[in-house]
Amino acid sequence: MAIFVDRADAGRLLSARLAHLCGEDVVVAALPRGGVPVGFEIARALAAPMDVISVRKIGVPRQPELAMGAIAEGGIRVVDDETVCMAQVGQEEFARIEALEAVELDRRARRFRAGRPRIPLSGRTVVVVDDGIATGSTALAACRAAQAQGVARLVLAAPIAARDRLIRFRADADEVVCVEASQAFFGVGEFYGDFTQTSDEEVVELLDRSARNVGRTVEVEIPTPAVGLSGMPGLLGLPARPRAVVVFAHGSGSGRHSPRNRFVADVLRAAGFATLLVDLLDQDEAADDVAAFDLRLVAGRLLTAVAWLRARPETASLPLGCFGASTGAAAALSAAAQAGAGIAAVVSRGGRPDLAWEVLPEVSAPTLLIVGDRDDQVVELNRWARQRLTGCISRLEIVPGATHLFVEPGALTQVATDARDWFLERLAPRPAARSA
């Protein structure tokens, strides 16, 4: 009867059903305790951060595994009236059990996060993960807790679910993903070869490992002398032991919340790179085509961000690279052409290096140009520009089937992988093997 070897195996199989989320700004929100090993595998596959949504089942007396309701962080409460009626549980007894579970909910939330702040969910795609859905009460409470934080899109994912319960989630989840939805359903554990209870210690360990894989991200503001711009807001991502740092230069009309660049940044952090996504233009400037294409202005702001990284203890001594998208690629190359800038490698995604035509021969940083083969005009511009990159090692990588924004399945993953490998080779090369 078992479909899954254990929760890790279930997580890997479920990850394959969620591959379409690659490239989105995803947070995995796992239900402790059993959902965390499943969620860990999904977070690793999507290069996404993982947090928990603490939920407690309100179990039927003398049959605690059967949920008659659930509570979740943020005061969320779900009652399964059908089960309450069937079990003949009165309001007073329900309230007594709920109060006990509320105490345990608070204890576990504090224990699992170990002082870490919640990962913000507002405006992001959130994947709520459990190891299985039986009555659906705990999963429903978790979905509502996530929705209360203002998510942009909510996906409920579980390896196994009771088919007749999935209809409950139509109003609370934008998408429900399962490996198996079973009509004959007696309990989640029957679908696992190993359904050993997950301990508190395992949950804490997996959350720590996930945080080390993707790193922590903090909001920063970079001072700038520009008139009318008090500071450039940014997102600084720091893995536990960064090997190098990569600063992102966004295209016109984009900024630090770009889902494509955040996806690439997540992949880089999983490989040990610190990342800085920064708004090089304020809102008014970003809406002004003149400012957006003012290469001197944007490259100057990028160099200000580079100098800021050089002044921070966490990043001061790290090799530094630039990842530029669209017009931001021209800014990255222009900054790299400046003597003493210290930019050691550049990656351009769907870039306009032709906008930095005059300074291209002065670029000494190894440069990778990535374009989609269906982005015909930009392919030609990059081919011509590469001939001008006479002072550095360069390569043109053309992604099959991809257009300018790399929205096709697998295209952005290819960009992230190519960028990661380029930066690993140029910024953090492995030491040469010793001769015998």
C-alpha positions as CSV (number, residue, x, y, z in Angstrom):
1,M,0.0,0.0,0.0
2,A,2.9,2.4,0.8
3,I,3.7,4.9,-2.0
4,F,6.5,6.7,-0.3
5,V,9.6,5.4,1.4
6,D,9.6,8.2,3.9
7,R,8.8,12.0,4.1
8,A,12.0,12.9,2.2
9,D,11.1,10.6,-0.6
10,A,7.6,12.1,-0.7
11,G,9.1,15.6,-0.8
12,R,11.3,14.8,-3.8
13,L,8.3,13.3,-5.7
14,L,6.1,16.3,-4.8
15,S,8.9,18.7,-5.9
16,A,8.6,17.4,-9.5
17,R,4.9,18.4,-9.5
18,L,5.9,21.9,-8.4
19,A,8.7,22.5,-11.0
20,H,6.4,25.1,-12.8
21,L,7.1,27.4,-9.8
22,C,10.8,27.8,-10.6
23,G,11.5,31.4,-11.3
24,E,8.8,32.7,-9.1
25,D,9.3,34.5,-5.8
26,V,8.5,31.5,-3.7
27,V,8.4,30.8,0.1
28,V,7.8,27.3,1.3
29,A,5.7,27.3,4.5
30,A,5.7,23.8,6.1
31,L,3.4,22.5,8.8
32,P,5.4,21.2,11.7
33,R,6.2,18.7,12.4
34,G,5.6,16.1,9.6
35,G,5.4,18.7,6.8
36,V,8.9,20.0,7.4
37,P,10.9,17.1,6.0
38,V,8.6,17.2,2.9
39,G,8.9,21.0,2.7
40,F,12.7,20.9,3.0
41,E,13.0,18.8,-0.2
42,I,10.7,21.2,-2.0
43,A,12.6,24.3,-0.8
44,R,15.8,22.8,-2.0
45,A,14.4,21.9,-5.4
46,L,13.0,25.4,-5.9
47,A,16.0,27.2,-4.3
48,A,13.4,28.9,-2.0
49,P,13.5,29.9,1.6
50,M,11.5,27.8,4.1
51,D,9.6,28.8,7.2
52,V,6.9,27.1,9.3
53,I,3.3,27.9,9.9
54,S,2.6,26.6,13.3
55,V,-0.7,24.8,13.4
56,R,-2.2,22.6,16.1
57,K,-4.9,20.0,15.5
58,I,-7.9,20.0,17.9
59,G,-8.3,16.3,18.2
60,V,-11.4,14.3,19.2
61,P,-11.2,13.1,22.8
62,R,-10.0,9.5,23.0
63,Q,-9.2,9.7,19.3
64,P,-6.8,12.6,19.1
65,E,-5.5,11.8,15.6
66,L,-9.0,12.6,14.2
67,A,-9.2,16.4,13.9
68,M,-12.4,18.2,14.8
69,G,-10.7,21.6,14.1
70,A,-7.4,23.4,14.1
71,I,-5.7,26.6,15.2
72,A,-2.8,28.4,13.6
73,E,-0.6,31.4,14.2
74,G,-2.3,34.8,14.0
75,G,-5.4,33.7,15.8
76,I,-6.7,31.5,12.9
77,R,-9.4,29.0,13.9
78,V,-11.1,26.3,11.9
79,V,-13.9,24.1,13.2
80,D,-15.0,20.9,11.4
81,D,-18.7,20.9,12.4
82,E,-19.4,17.5,10.8
83,T,-16.7,15.8,12.9
84,V,-17.7,17.7,16.1
85,C,-21.3,16.5,15.6
86,M,-20.3,12.9,14.9
87,A,-18.0,12.8,17.9
88,Q,-20.7,14.4,20.1
89,V,-18.3,17.0,21.6
90,G,-19.8,19.9,23.4
91,Q,-18.7,23.5,23.3
92,E,-17.1,23.5,26.7
93,E,-15.0,20.4,26.0
94,F,-14.0,21.8,22.6
95,A,-12.9,25.0,24.3
96,R,-10.9,23.2,26.9
97,I,-8.9,21.2,24.3
98,E,-8.5,24.3,22.1
99,A,-7.0,26.2,25.1
100,L,-4.5,23.4,25.7
101,E,-3.5,23.3,22.1
102,A,-3.0,27.1,22.0
103,V,-0.4,26.9,24.7
104,E,1.5,24.2,22.7
105,L,1.1,26.2,19.5
106,D,2.9,29.1,21.1
107,R,5.6,26.9,22.6
108,R,6.4,25.2,19.3
109,A,6.4,28.5,17.2
110,R,9.0,29.9,19.5
111,R,11.0,26.6,19.6
112,F,11.1,26.1,15.9
113,R,12.1,29.6,14.9
114,A,14.8,29.8,17.6
115,G,14.7,33.6,17.6
116,R,14.6,34.0,13.8
117,P,12.0,36.4,12.5
118,R,9.2,35.2,10.3
119,I,9.9,35.2,6.6
120,P,7.7,37.9,5.0
121,L,4.9,36.3,2.9
122,S,3.2,39.5,1.6
123,G,3.1,39.7,-2.2
124,R,4.9,36.3,-2.7
125,T,3.9,32.9,-4.0
126,V,3.6,30.7,-0.9
127,V,3.6,26.9,-1.0
128,V,1.9,25.5,2.1
129,V,3.2,21.9,2.7
130,D,2.0,19.0,4.8
131,D,2.9,15.3,4.8
132,G,-0.7,14.4,4.0
133,I,-4.3,15.7,4.1
134,A,-6.9,13.6,6.0
135,T,-9.7,15.8,7.4
136,G,-8.0,18.9,6.0
137,S,-8.5,21.0,9.2
138,T,-4.8,21.8,9.9
139,A,-4.0,22.5,6.2
140,L,-7.0,24.8,6.0
141,A,-5.9,26.7,9.1
142,A,-2.4,27.0,7.6
143,C,-3.8,28.3,4.3
144,R,-5.9,30.9,6.1
145,A,-2.9,32.0,8.2
146,A,-0.9,32.5,5.1
147,Q,-3.7,34.4,3.3
148,A,-3.9,36.7,6.3
149,Q,-0.4,37.9,5.6
150,G,-1.3,39.1,2.1
151,V,0.2,36.4,-0.2
152,A,0.0,37.0,-3.9
153,R,-0.6,33.3,-4.7
154,L,-1.2,30.3,-2.5
155,V,-0.4,26.7,-3.4
156,L,-1.3,23.9,-1.1
157,A,0.9,20.9,-1.6
158,A,0.8,17.4,0.0
159,P,2.1,14.0,-1.2
160,I,-1.2,12.3,-0.3
161,A,-4.7,13.6,0.3
162,A,-8.2,12.2,0.8
163,R,-9.9,13.0,-2.5
164,D,-13.3,14.0,-1.0
165,R,-11.6,16.6,1.2
166,L,-9.8,18.6,-1.5
167,I,-13.0,20.5,-2.4
168,R,-12.6,22.3,1.0
169,F,-9.7,24.3,-0.4
170,R,-11.2,25.9,-3.4
171,A,-11.9,29.2,-1.6
172,D,-8.5,29.3,0.2
173,A,-5.9,28.0,-2.2
174,D,-5.2,29.1,-5.8
175,E,-3.8,25.6,-6.6
176,V,-3.7,22.2,-4.9
177,V,-0.9,19.8,-5.8
178,C,-0.8,16.2,-4.7
179,V,1.2,13.1,-5.8
180,E,-1.8,10.9,-5.0
181,A,-5.4,11.7,-4.2
182,S,-7.0,8.6,-2.7
183,Q,-10.6,7.6,-2.5
184,A,-9.9,4.8,0.0
185,F,-8.3,6.7,2.9
186,F,-7.9,5.5,6.5
187,G,-4.9,7.6,7.5
188,V,-1.8,9.4,6.1
189,G,0.6,6.9,7.6
190,E,-0.6,4.0,5.5
191,F,0.9,5.6,2.4
192,Y,4.4,5.7,3.9
193,G,6.9,2.9,4.5
194,D,8.5,4.9,7.3
195,F,6.1,7.3,9.1
196,T,8.2,7.7,12.2
197,Q,7.1,10.9,14.1
198,T,9.3,13.9,13.3
199,S,10.8,15.4,16.5
200,D,11.2,19.0,17.5
201,E,14.9,18.7,17.1
202,E,14.6,17.5,13.5
203,V,12.3,20.4,12.7
204,V,14.9,22.9,14.1
205,E,17.7,21.2,12.3
206,L,16.0,21.2,8.9
207,L,15.0,24.9,9.3
208,D,18.6,25.7,10.1
209,R,19.9,23.7,7.1
210,S,17.4,25.4,4.8
211,A,18.5,28.8,6.1
212,R,22.1,27.9,5.4
213,N,21.3,26.7,1.9
214,V,19.4,29.9,0.9
215,G,20.7,32.3,3.5
216,R,19.0,35.2,5.3
217,T,17.9,38.4,3.5
218,V,17.7,41.8,5.2
219,E,16.3,45.1,4.0
220,V,19.0,47.8,3.7
221,E,19.3,51.4,2.5
222,I,22.4,52.5,0.7
223,P,23.2,56.2,1.2
224,T,23.7,58.2,-2.0
225,P,24.6,61.8,-2.5
226,A,22.0,62.3,-5.3
227,V,19.7,65.2,-4.9
228,G,16.1,64.0,-4.0
229,L,17.2,60.4,-3.4
230,S,17.9,59.9,0.3
231,G,19.0,56.3,-0.1
232,M,18.7,53.3,-2.4
233,P,16.6,50.5,-0.9
234,G,18.0,47.0,-1.3
235,L,17.8,43.4,-0.2
236,L,21.1,42.0,1.1
237,G,21.2,38.2,1.1
238,L,23.9,36.6,3.3
239,P,24.6,32.8,3.5
240,A,26.3,31.6,6.6
241,R,29.8,31.6,5.0
242,P,29.7,33.7,1.8
243,R,32.4,32.9,-0.8
244,A,31.8,36.0,-2.9
245,V,29.2,38.7,-3.4
246,V,27.1,39.5,-6.5
247,V,25.3,42.8,-7.0
248,F,22.3,43.0,-9.3
249,A,21.6,45.8,-11.8
250,H,18.0,45.6,-12.9
251,G,16.5,46.6,-16.3
252,S,14.4,49.7,-16.8
253,G,11.1,49.5,-15.0
254,S,12.3,46.8,-12.6
255,G,13.8,46.7,-9.1
256,R,14.8,44.7,-6.1
257,H,11.5,42.8,-6.1
258,S,12.0,41.5,-9.6
259,P,10.9,37.8,-9.4
260,R,13.3,36.8,-12.1
261,N,16.3,38.4,-10.4
262,R,15.2,37.2,-6.9
263,F,15.1,33.6,-8.3
264,V,18.6,33.9,-9.7
265,A,19.8,35.5,-6.4
266,D,18.2,32.5,-4.4
267,V,20.2,30.1,-6.6
268,L,23.4,32.0,-6.1
269,R,22.9,32.1,-2.3
270,A,22.3,28.3,-2.3
271,A,25.8,28.1,-3.9
272,G,27.3,30.3,-1.2
273,F,27.2,33.8,-2.7
274,A,26.1,36.9,-0.9
275,T,23.7,38.9,-3.1
276,L,22.6,42.5,-3.2
277,L,19.4,43.5,-5.1
278,V,19.1,47.3,-5.1
279,D,16.9,49.9,-6.7
280,L,19.3,52.1,-8.6
281,L,16.5,54.5,-9.5
282,D,13.6,55.9,-7.4
283,Q,10.0,55.5,-8.6
284,D,9.9,58.8,-10.5
285,E,13.2,58.1,-12.3
286,A,12.2,54.5,-13.1
287,A,9.1,55.9,-14.9
288,D,11.2,58.3,-16.8
289,D,12.7,56.8,-20.0
290,V,15.5,59.5,-20.0
291,A,16.7,58.5,-16.5
292,A,16.2,54.8,-17.1
293,F,18.6,55.0,-20.1
294,D,21.0,57.4,-18.5
295,L,24.0,55.1,-18.4
296,R,26.2,57.4,-16.5
297,L,23.6,57.9,-13.8
298,V,22.7,54.2,-13.4
299,A,26.3,53.0,-13.5
300,G,27.3,55.7,-11.0
301,R,24.6,54.4,-8.6
302,L,25.8,50.9,-9.1
303,L,29.4,51.9,-8.2
304,T,27.9,53.5,-5.1
305,A,26.4,50.2,-4.2
306,V,29.7,48.5,-4.8
307,A,31.5,50.9,-2.5
308,W,28.9,50.3,0.2
309,L,29.5,46.6,0.0
310,R,33.3,47.2,0.3
311,A,32.6,49.1,3.5
312,R,30.5,46.4,5.2
313,P,32.4,43.9,7.4
314,E,30.5,40.9,6.0
315,T,31.3,41.7,2.4
316,A,34.4,43.9,2.5
317,S,36.9,41.2,1.6
318,L,34.8,39.2,-0.8
319,P,35.4,38.9,-4.5
320,L,32.6,40.9,-6.3
321,G,30.6,40.2,-9.4
322,C,27.8,42.0,-11.2
323,F,24.6,40.4,-12.7
324,G,22.9,42.8,-15.1
325,A,19.5,42.3,-16.8
326,S,18.4,44.2,-19.9
327,T,19.5,47.8,-19.7
328,G,21.1,47.0,-16.3
329,A,23.6,44.8,-18.1
330,A,25.0,48.0,-19.8
331,A,25.3,49.6,-16.4
332,A,27.2,46.6,-15.1
333,L,29.6,46.6,-18.0
334,S,30.1,50.4,-17.7
335,A,30.8,50.1,-14.0
336,A,33.2,47.2,-14.7
337,A,35.1,49.3,-17.2
338,Q,35.9,51.9,-14.5
339,A,39.5,51.6,-13.3
340,G,39.7,50.5,-9.7
341,A,36.0,49.3,-9.5
342,G,37.1,45.9,-8.5
343,I,34.4,44.0,-10.3
344,A,35.8,40.6,-11.0
345,A,33.1,39.0,-13.2
346,V,29.9,40.0,-15.0
347,V,26.9,38.1,-16.2
348,S,24.3,39.7,-18.5
349,R,20.8,38.3,-18.9
350,G,18.9,39.4,-22.0
351,G,21.3,42.4,-21.9
352,R,21.8,45.5,-23.9
353,P,25.6,45.7,-23.9
354,D,25.4,47.8,-27.0
355,L,24.3,50.7,-24.8
356,A,27.8,50.6,-23.3
357,W,29.4,50.3,-26.8
358,E,32.2,52.9,-26.2
359,V,33.6,51.4,-23.0
360,L,33.3,47.7,-23.9
361,P,37.0,47.4,-24.9
362,E,37.9,48.7,-21.4
363,V,36.1,45.8,-19.6
364,S,38.6,43.4,-18.1
365,A,36.2,41.3,-16.0
366,P,35.3,38.0,-17.5
367,T,31.8,38.4,-19.0
368,L,29.1,35.9,-19.7
369,L,26.3,37.1,-22.1
370,I,23.1,35.0,-21.8
371,V,20.3,35.5,-24.4
372,G,17.2,33.6,-25.5
373,D,17.4,32.3,-29.1
374,R,13.9,33.7,-29.8
375,D,15.0,37.2,-28.8
376,D,16.4,37.8,-32.3
377,Q,17.4,41.5,-32.1
378,V,19.1,41.1,-28.7
379,V,21.0,38.0,-29.9
380,E,22.5,40.1,-32.7
381,L,23.3,43.0,-30.4
382,N,25.1,40.6,-28.1
383,R,27.0,39.1,-30.9
384,W,28.2,42.5,-32.1
385,A,29.0,43.6,-28.5
386,R,31.0,40.5,-27.8
387,Q,33.4,41.4,-30.6
388,R,34.0,44.7,-28.7
389,L,34.9,42.9,-25.5
390,T,38.5,42.7,-26.5
391,G,40.0,43.2,-23.0
392,C,38.4,40.2,-21.3
393,I,37.4,36.6,-21.5
394,S,33.8,36.4,-22.7
395,R,31.2,33.9,-23.8
396,L,27.8,34.1,-25.4
397,E,25.3,31.5,-24.1
398,I,22.1,31.2,-26.2
399,V,19.2,29.5,-24.3
400,P,17.1,27.4,-26.8
401,G,13.4,28.3,-27.0
402,A,13.7,31.3,-24.7
403,T,12.4,34.8,-25.3
404,H,13.6,38.1,-23.7
405,L,12.1,37.5,-20.2
406,F,13.0,33.8,-20.1
407,V,9.4,32.9,-19.1
408,E,9.5,29.5,-20.9
409,P,9.7,26.4,-18.7
410,G,13.2,25.7,-17.6
411,A,14.6,28.9,-19.3
412,L,15.2,30.9,-16.1
413,T,16.6,27.9,-14.4
414,Q,19.2,27.6,-17.2
415,V,20.1,31.3,-16.7
416,A,20.5,30.8,-13.0
417,T,22.6,27.7,-13.4
418,D,24.9,29.3,-16.1
419,A,25.3,32.4,-13.9
420,R,26.1,30.3,-10.8
421,D,28.7,28.3,-12.7
422,W,30.3,31.4,-14.2
423,F,30.6,33.1,-10.9
424,L,31.9,29.9,-9.2
425,E,34.6,29.6,-11.8
426,R,35.6,33.3,-11.8
427,L,34.9,34.4,-8.2
428,A,35.4,31.2,-6.2
429,P,37.6,28.8,-8.1
430,R,38.5,25.5,-6.5
431,P,42.2,25.4,-5.5
432,A,44.4,23.4,-7.9
433,A,45.0,19.9,-6.9
434,R,48.5,19.3,-5.4
435,S,50.9,17.2,-7.4
436,A,52.1,14.0,-5.9
